[in-house]
């Protein structure tokens, strides 16, 4: 907004030279670019936040699964120890009953004492039996929960595997489609769950121009033909410039505007030469403020096409 007020003043001063209709069109186009840029910045930040949230929740699922496995192992040990104790108490109970039979003739006092011991052993046996039943029930519940968590983790891992395979395949298709442009300022890399297609400005534009040249147009058309069949992608086209300042009375007037206009020129070519859905595409301009190599201006003058996957399937699994 701070940059916009001086711009309006400057354009107003040139009103005698620039027709009012063209002046209004430029203002409207610049405002639209600013609005669209803010919207796409918010969309990109929201997507990256969702992606990080998914990674955190996925790691939590794995940690809980490991804890359940440990609980199950501990309960199993307790169950086996109780079974040994019950066997021992059952044997002791049988021995006491035999002893009671042998000493019954010794008198009422000895019989009463043995009877009390027998009843105490029976009560302990009943308590241990109840504890065993409770442990078996808890173990069964833990095993069910463990099975559910393992199924969830397996489902997530399978969905991630399918996503990664699809992304690898898409990257290969993109690289195959752009074979021959690698040494002309084009590169394809995969990072942070996205595919980045970077095209240096020398492949696409003349100095200070927003018109795509023929060689660059070939690369964009081939890329668009690959992407037109991918309906579950979000594609951001970012324009970048070097630090050389633009001071022009006509459009583009500065690096911000140059970067945005170049990104929209790229999108127009891709849409005009393919069946891509315009709703999948976003135009953005970074100006000079996101260089890849501060020492190499040529590398900083570029168009980056950022291809992001649709993570709705993974979020649906986590939300179950």
GIJOKA-V701230 format. One record per pair of residues at least 24 apart in sequence whose ideal C-beta (glycine too) atoms are under 10 Angstrom apart, sorted by sequence separation. I is the first residue (numbers start at 0). GAP is how many residues later the second one is. D is the distance in whole Angstrom. If there is no record, write none. Layout:
i gap d
I GAP D
I GAP D
//
This chain:
i gap d
92 24 10
95 24 10
96 24 10
170 24 5
198 24 9
237 24 10
238 24 4
258 24 10
259 24 7
260 24 8
280 24 9
281 24 9
91 25 9
92 25 7
95 25 6
169 25 7
170 25 10
236 25 9
237 25 6
238 25 8
258 25 8
259 25 3
3 26 8
91 26 10
94 26 10
95 26 10
163 26 10
166 26 8
170 26 9
196 26 7
236 26 4
238 26 9
258 26 3
259 26 9
3 27 8
166 27 8
167 27 10
235 27 9
236 27 8
238 27 8
257 27 8
258 27 6
259 27 9
279 27 10
92 28 5
166 28 7
236 28 9
237 28 10
256 28 7
258 28 5
279 28 10
91 29 6
92 29 7
163 29 9
209 29 9
236 29 5
255 29 6
257 29 8
258 29 8
3 30 8
162 30 8
184 30 10
185 30 9
196 30 10
236 30 5
254 30 8
255 30 9
256 30 9
257 30 10
258 30 9
279 30 10
2 31 10
89 31 9
92 31 9
183 31 7
184 31 9
254 31 9
255 31 4
258 31 10
88 32 6
91 32 10
92 32 7
183 32 9
234 32 9
254 32 4
255 32 9
0 33 9
88 33 9
91 33 9
159 33 10
185 33 6
207 33 10
236 33 8
251 33 10
253 33 8
254 33 5
255 33 9
180 34 8
184 34 10
204 34 10
253 34 10
254 34 9
88 35 6
89 35 7
180 35 9
183 35 8
187 35 10
203 35 10
234 35 9
269 35 9
88 36 5
207 36 9
180 37 8
185 37 9
206 37 9
265 37 6
85 38 10
179 38 9
180 38 5
194 38 9
196 38 10
200 38 9
207 38 7
264 38 9
266 38 10
84 39 9
85 39 7
88 39 7
179 39 9
193 39 10
200 39 8
261 39 9
265 39 8
84 40 9
87 40 10
88 40 9
177 40 10
193 40 9
194 40 10
195 40 10
196 40 10
197 40 10
199 40 10
200 40 8
207 40 8
261 40 9
262 40 7
177 41 6
180 41 9
200 41 9
209 41 8
234 41 8
261 41 6
262 41 9
85 42 6
176 42 9
177 42 10
179 42 9
180 42 10
193 42 9
195 42 10
197 42 9
209 42 7
223 42 10
227 42 9
234 42 10
258 42 9
262 42 9
84 43 6
85 43 7
178 43 9
208 43 9
222 43 10
223 43 10
226 43 8
227 43 10
232 43 10
244 43 9
257 43 10
258 43 10
176 44 10
177 44 6
207 44 8
232 44 10
235 44 10
236 44 7
237 44 9
238 44 8
239 44 10
240 44 8
242 44 9
243 44 8
258 44 9
82 45 10
85 45 10
176 45 5
177 45 6
219 45 10
223 45 8
224 45 9
227 45 9
228 45 9
230 45 9
233 45 9
234 45 5
235 45 8
236 45 7
237 45 8
238 45 7
239 45 8
240 45 8
241 45 10
242 45 5
81 46 6
84 46 9
85 46 7
175 46 9
176 46 6
219 46 6
222 46 10
223 46 4
227 46 4
228 46 8
229 46 9
230 46 7
233 46 6
234 46 5
235 46 5
236 46 6
237 46 5
238 46 5
239 46 5
240 46 6
241 46 6
242 46 9
254 46 10
81 47 9
84 47 9
176 47 9
209 47 9
219 47 9
222 47 7
223 47 8
226 47 7
227 47 5
228 47 9
229 47 10
232 47 6
233 47 9
234 47 7
235 47 8
236 47 7
237 47 7
238 47 7
239 47 7
240 47 5
173 48 9
176 48 7
177 48 9
209 48 7
216 48 10
219 48 10
220 48 7
223 48 9
224 48 8
225 48 9
226 48 10
227 48 5
231 48 9
232 48 10
233 48 7
235 48 6
236 48 10
237 48 6
238 48 8
239 48 8
240 48 9
242 48 8
81 49 6
82 49 7
173 49 6
176 49 5
208 49 9
209 49 10
215 49 10
216 49 9
219 49 5
220 49 8
223 49 6
224 49 6
226 49 6
227 49 8
230 49 8
239 49 9
240 49 10
241 49 8
81 50 5
172 50 10
175 50 8
176 50 9
207 50 7
209 50 9
210 50 10
211 50 8
215 50 8
218 50 10
219 50 6
222 50 10
223 50 4
224 50 9
226 50 10
229 50 8
239 50 6
240 50 9
81 51 10
174 51 10
209 51 4
210 51 9
220 51 9
221 51 9
222 51 9
223 51 9
224 51 9
239 51 8
242 51 9
172 52 10
173 52 6
208 52 10
209 52 5
216 52 6
219 52 10
220 52 4
221 52 10
223 52 6
227 52 10
237 52 8
239 52 8
241 52 10
77 53 9
78 53 7
81 53 7
172 53 5
173 53 8
204 53 9
208 53 8
209 53 9
211 53 5
215 53 9
216 53 10
219 53 8
220 53 7
226 53 8
243 53 7
77 54 9
80 54 10
81 54 9
172 54 9
209 54 8
210 54 7
211 54 7
219 54 9
226 54 9
241 54 9
242 54 7
209 55 5
216 55 10
217 55 10
241 55 4
78 56 5
169 56 8
172 56 9
204 56 10
208 56 9
209 56 10
211 56 9
216 56 8
240 56 9
241 56 8
243 56 10
77 57 6
78 57 7
169 57 8
172 57 9
200 57 10
204 57 6
211 57 6
223 57 10
241 57 9
242 57 8
243 57 9
200 58 10
203 58 7
241 58 5
75 59 9
78 59 10
169 59 10
239 59 9
240 59 7
241 59 5
74 60 6
77 60 9
78 60 6
169 60 7
204 60 8
239 60 6
240 60 6
241 60 10
74 61 9
77 61 8
200 61 8
203 61 8
204 61 10
239 61 7
240 61 9
203 62 7
238 62 9
239 62 5
74 63 6
75 63 7
169 63 8
238 63 8
239 63 7
74 64 4
165 64 9
237 64 9
238 64 6
239 64 7
73 65 10
74 65 10
203 65 9
237 65 7
238 65 8
71 66 10
74 66 10
75 66 10
165 66 9
166 66 10
236 66 7
237 66 5
70 67 9
71 67 7
74 67 6
75 67 10
165 67 10
198 67 8
236 67 8
237 67 8
70 68 9
73 68 10
74 68 9
235 68 8
236 68 5
237 68 7
72 69 10
235 69 8
236 69 8
71 70 5
234 70 6
235 70 4
70 71 6
71 71 6
234 71 7
235 71 8
70 72 10
233 72 9
234 72 6
235 72 7
68 73 9
71 73 9
233 73 8
234 73 7
67 74 6
70 74 9
71 74 6
232 74 6
233 74 5
67 75 9
70 75 8
232 75 7
233 75 8
232 76 7
233 76 7
67 77 6
68 77 6
229 77 8
231 77 7
232 77 7
233 77 10
67 78 4
226 78 9
231 78 4
66 79 10
67 79 9
229 79 9
230 79 9
231 79 10
64 80 10
67 80 9
68 80 9
226 80 7
229 80 10
231 80 8
63 81 9
64 81 7
67 81 6
68 81 9
223 81 10
225 81 10
231 81 9
63 82 10
66 82 9
67 82 9
222 82 7
64 83 10
65 83 10
219 83 9
64 84 4
222 84 10
63 85 6
64 85 6
219 85 9
61 87 9
64 87 8
65 87 10
215 87 9
60 88 7
63 88 10
64 88 6
60 89 10
63 89 9
64 89 10
61 90 10
60 91 6
61 91 6
211 91 9
60 92 6
57 94 10
61 94 9
197 94 8
206 94 9
57 95 8
60 95 7
61 95 9
200 96 10
201 96 7
204 96 8
200 97 8
203 97 9
57 98 6
199 98 6
200 98 9
203 98 9
204 98 9
56 99 9
57 99 9
199 99 7
200 99 9
201 99 7
202 99 9
203 99 6
199 100 9
200 100 4
201 100 9
202 100 9
57 101 10
197 101 9
199 101 7
200 101 6
53 102 9
57 102 8
199 102 5
200 102 7
198 103 6
199 103 8
197 104 6
198 104 5
197 105 7
198 105 8
53 106 9
196 106 9
197 106 5
198 106 7
196 107 7
197 107 8
195 108 6
196 108 4
197 108 10
195 109 7
196 109 8
194 110 8
195 110 6
196 110 7
194 111 8
195 111 8
186 112 10
193 112 6
194 112 4
184 113 8
193 113 6
194 113 8
184 114 9
191 114 10
193 114 5
194 114 9
186 115 10
192 115 7
193 115 8
184 116 10
185 116 10
191 116 9
192 116 7
184 117 8
185 117 10
186 117 10
187 117 9
189 117 9
192 118 8
187 119 10
173 131 9
173 133 8
170 136 9
169 137 7
54 138 9
53 139 9
169 139 9
51 140 10
166 140 9
50 141 8
166 141 10
50 142 6
166 142 6
50 143 9
165 143 7
47 144 8
47 145 9
163 145 9
46 146 10
47 146 9
162 146 6
46 147 9
162 147 9
162 148 8
162 150 8
159 151 10
161 151 8
162 151 7
158 152 9
161 152 10
159 153 10
158 154 5
159 154 7
158 155 5
155 157 10
158 157 9
159 157 10
154 158 10
155 158 7
158 158 6
154 159 10
157 159 9
158 159 10
155 161 6
154 162 5
155 162 7
154 163 10
152 164 10
151 165 7
154 165 9
151 166 8
151 168 7
147 172 10
46 187 7
46 189 9
43 190 8
42 191 8
43 192 6
42 193 8
39 194 10
43 194 9
40 195 10
39 196 6
39 197 9
39 198 9
36 201 10
36 219 9
29 221 8
28 222 8
29 222 10
33 222 9
36 222 10
29 223 9
32 223 9
33 223 10
36 223 7
39 223 10
25 224 9
32 224 7
35 224 8
25 225 6
24 226 10
29 226 9
32 226 10
33 226 9
36 226 9
25 227 9
29 227 7
32 227 5
35 227 10
21 228 10
28 228 9
31 228 10
32 228 8
35 228 9
21 229 9
29 230 9
32 230 9
17 231 8
25 231 9
28 231 9
29 231 10
32 231 8
16 232 8
17 232 8
28 232 9
31 232 10
13 235 6
28 235 9
12 236 9
13 236 9
10 238 8
43 238 8
9 239 8
42 239 7
43 240 8
39 241 10
40 241 9
42 241 10
10 242 9
39 242 4
9 243 8
38 243 8
39 243 7
40 243 7
39 244 5
36 245 9
38 245 10
6 246 7
35 246 7
36 246 8
37 246 10
6 247 8
35 247 6
36 247 5
35 248 8
36 248 6
35 249 10
36 249 9
2 250 10
6 250 9
32 250 8
2 251 8
32 251 9
33 251 10
32 252 7
2 253 7
2 254 10
57 256 8
60 256 10
50 257 8
53 257 6
56 257 9
60 257 8
50 258 9
52 258 10
56 258 9
59 258 9
54 259 10
57 259 9
47 260 9
50 260 6
53 260 6
56 260 10
57 260 7
46 261 6
49 261 6
53 261 6
56 261 5
43 262 8
46 262 10
49 262 10
52 262 9
56 262 9
46 263 10
50 263 9
53 263 10
43 264 8
46 264 8
49 264 9
50 264 10
53 264 7
42 265 10
49 265 7
52 265 9
//
